[in-house]
């Protein structure tokens, strides 16, 4: 190395001593010293300070404390200094000198067989200089075992060894399972080979002592040990050099382990890119120092970093969120009740009112029949039966209102009732009322059949005498007289049809979750749910007839069934008529573009009907007569209100959507260069350009309101979508960007309060990023600095950043994005993160950046994540000055 180097310290370092100013004695009770390395190039001075401490176990702990640049004359965090570009290119600039410094410091540690524990690097002491973040990042970037496996320790590995070993030997194929690397057997086998190659082991089996030796190296927190293991895994022939073929083999293995087929398709190109970076002199191989330099590149300073605000604020929030140790069960229970009341007060008062009305109707009817002549024969049975009948009338009328979609959309959009009425829960309330109907029918039918009728049949002649006014002069001959009458037949029809509709509405049937061998599977799917629910027409006819042909009340004004049902049925019938008129002619659409994407997703772009107005987050109903002339299915609008077209993205999971996708696939063809999707078709007229097929006709009905449409009333938006759940959120992202960009120099409308958006999209498949690739690129281009919209893509099929199984991907991703500005996973300008986000860190960051503001949290996706996001919204709202309001999309 041409630059001058000086080292100092009491640990036996070589070279002449540094000036006194560079020496720093140990400040704790342990023996230790700090070593510094200086570089001089004309007027450029750099000092790297290293703290070497006696670890107490025969080795030293090494921590990089700071890097000092004499030109700037201040001590900087290592990450900020390393981020400066090299002024002299790859040959002699500052970055290359710092890489050499880090390599020399590593040799100092390795000369003493020293380990660098991650915990030592992560220790924070306010009186000491900040740690080198690049080293911390490198350590986290080479974790061969997850934290759970390391925490378990050797005893658990030993137990698994005894369970998996054969005659005292562990097979190579079971190595990953033994050490806790489950789900990556091929990757674990490569680690086995690397460790065995290093020790000259040629057998495909290990003894327990050898397994322990392997385990200790993999769980070693030291950077050098991790780096050497990773290098050995790539270096197949153990010659200390990684060739392009060896790198390609490991990159292929890594892409396969993480289910990234696109990287496999371009593995030669990506291998050449890594070789170009790490082998600038075109030697044809990479040495361990080259790999180390790449791992020590500073983390991106993009806005995706969590540390973007004052660390004091972040620490304060963490302290507030920490569970109090003195909280007793009563205090915790009271807090849980408070959280529940604040989050559900709208639902609580609506449910309380509904229960009170039902209880009042039941009590009123019960007391009325307590004084009725039939009570002397039938007793309290008739009171219960009539009370149940009264609640059934009320609920059969009420159950229609939550599904009057146009009325609810108008009420939530044009009135202030949404401040007190939970319109977002209309379907859930519909289900609750259906439960009330079931309870009322059960009370009415069971008490009549098992109590009223038998007592009437067995009544004495004297007791039956008053009953002749209701049941006729002749005694009732037998039990079946009740069943075969008009009242009995209509009652049986209603019960049977309700049972069918209730059963097929269960998620097991509606979502087709029954197993393949189940004989009831043919009754599952949305089709059966849709058709069975439309049996309600017959149910309501039978219900009215049943309520008119009463045994006891023959006076018309006492037959109240029709009174309950009149207004709701007229309202619902008007809704259905409006839908039919609007979809068959009043709202016409022309399909302009179709694209079929991986993951069974189809995107449809349609012309925007004249006068069609909607809000982001709303949805439409779609009918395709060539699939089914009667079925209408809801899909979220993914275009923004300002766009001149309508678009929707449909995930094909059921029978209707599968047929829908197959129909359009017939008129599509492979995409041209630069276009996304598996198949595409652009339509200039009613026929496919080049596809040759006739374009299916679509009818739409809507738009209808949804929870996500309320986003405009929040200062900040936190949008979280899982998989196809991103559809309502994409429209919001585009609309916010359109409003802020178009009105940058003008005063924003009063109803539009949003100024900042954080969008998190998590998906398991890399192909899913093609669904909204155009939108992502458009947003990234229009908001290049991320001042308005901050995009975060997460591919959950890839092992988390920090896992050795994704380390090579992280390197490749950083290199490719720096060179071309395109992410290797998503194919967009937005860099993809690996594994699921830490939602607590996400909320914490938003709370730090937006103190005292209201944040609307809109989530659409798997129900399993809902409780965690709801709880975090409550915690951060109560313990910080930021108010988080959680909304769950019905998905």
Helices and strands as residue ranges (DSSP letters): G 20-22, E 32-41, E 44-54, E 60-69, E 74-76, H 78-82, H 89-92, H 94-111, H 118-122, H 133-140, H 147-164, E 170-171, G 172-174, H 175-179, H 185-199, E 205-206, H 208-218, H 223-234, E 242-243, H 244-257, H 261-265, H 267-278, E 285-286, H 288-295, H 311-321, H 329-370, H 375-378, H 380-398, G 401-403, H 405-414, G 417-419, G 423-425, H 426-447, I 448-452, H 453-457, H 461-464, G 465-467, H 468-471, H 480-483, H 486-504, H 507-510, G 519-523, H 526-533, H 536-548, G 556-558, H 561-581, I 582-586, E 591-597, E 601-607, E 619-624, E 633-636, E 645-651, H 655-665, E 679-682, E 698-704, G 707-713, E 716-722, G 723-726, H 727-742, E 756-763, G 766-770, H 773-782, E 789-795, H 804-820, E 832-834, H 839-849, E 854-860, G 863-865, H 866-879, E 883-888
